[in-house]
Amino acid sequence: MTSPRDPEAVALVRAIVAEVVGLEDLLVDVRRDLHAHPELSWAEERTAAVLSKHLEHAGLDPRPLPRGGLVVDVGRGDGAVVALRADLDALPVEDRTGDPWASTVPGVAHACGHDVHASSLLGAGLALAAHAERLAGTVRLVFQPAEEVMPGGALMAIDAGVLDGVSRIFGLHVDPTLDVGTVGLREGPLTGAADHLDVVLTGKGGHTSRPHLTEDLTFALGKLLTELPAVLSRRLDPRAGVSVVWGMVRAGSAVNVIPATGRAGGTVRMLDAVAWAEAESLVSQTIAQIVEPYGVEPTIRYVRGVPPVVNEHRSTLLLHHAVETVLGEEGVAATTQSLGGEDFAWYCDTVPGAMARLGTRSPGGPTYDLHQGDLRVDEGAISVGARVLVAAAASALVTDR
């Protein structure tokens, strides 16, 4: 393998990075446009059209993916193929930022920063296009829909061939706990496995004065809420970091009526892929055992979501080198594994790859949280993300050829 520090490679990376700097105003405008017009999973038509327009203007030939999103190749058509990925979808969350570019779609907002991801990848693509003939291979840009629904749009994109011939893949995710100008890196597991769980209990309802003549569904639901997490903590390796969190609980409509149906929904998350493989059958078995003494009937819908993102060794080194090239050593930040799910994991299960965390907090400013309607990002992160992506891709083409 050729070193990414080869003088010719370094000169090319610097030239492409300089192109990004000239695109900063455009990329901010695009991000604000996408933020003002968010689209939910599998419905990112306008988002894809906006991105496609800019890519075509640069002389590129974006191709639609079967269920939304785009894929476009930049380069000479020979040599290695390295992929860069961004996700496009927004969340069913009300925008509470109050910014001039706040969402114009009621109840929908880019509360996870995918507008930043898409704008950064667009910037990377436009900068790479300006030097396409000098690339040591091809960079494939994957603008992917539906990251926010399980098991994620990545599987559709992979089935559509976006990884065909690809030697490795890189991605970024915004991190509002890191200052802009820093990028969090970690080799090995970066995110957790995440599944969806929906349980409906049915039984004989009745009056609260006569619980012995009913199947006390509300009581059984309460036992389920507390005992399932407790049992799993003893049945699965504690090092797997299993976490069951309920986001929705519904039962009844009157204080003196025991209802005949109730429902609980939430997520099952863990740090370990081995535990993830065991979780579905164990969860279903445990739920049945918890509610059986109360005579209620459980209907379980368990949706396997995504495995952990596991950053491959050499891909992580290439990202580290890219961050140092763009931001200097002070731009590299340590980061820890989280329980958040991310369908970038499916790409890393298929080819070597790595994801970095892109700092979006203004230095000295407030720390926001993802999936909240008040999420704000320092828009300087868009250029940082684009520059890191092009540096990683150009360096990987040199090392993989």
Buried (B, 14 or more C-beta within 10 A) or exposed (E): EBEBEBEEBBEBBEBBBEBBEEBBEBBBEBBBBBBBBBBBBBBBEEBBEBBBEBBEEBEBEBEBBEBBBBBBBBBEEEBBBBBBBBBBBBBEBBBBBEEEBBBEBEEBBBBBBBBBBBBBBBBBBBBBBBBBEBBBBBBBBBBBBBBBBBBBBBBBBBEBEBBEEBBBBBBBBBBBBBBBBBBBBBBEBBBBBBBBBBBBBBBEBBEBEEEEEBBBBBBBBBBBBEBBBEBBBEBBEEEBBBBBEBEEBEBBEEEEBBBBBBBBBBBBBBBBBEBBEBBBEBBBEBBEEBBEEBEBBBEBEBBBBBBBBBBBEBBBBBBBBBBBBBBEEEBBBEBEBBBBBBBBBBBBBBBBBBBBBBBBBBEEEEEBEBEBBBBBBBBBBBBBBBBBBBBBBBBBBBBBE
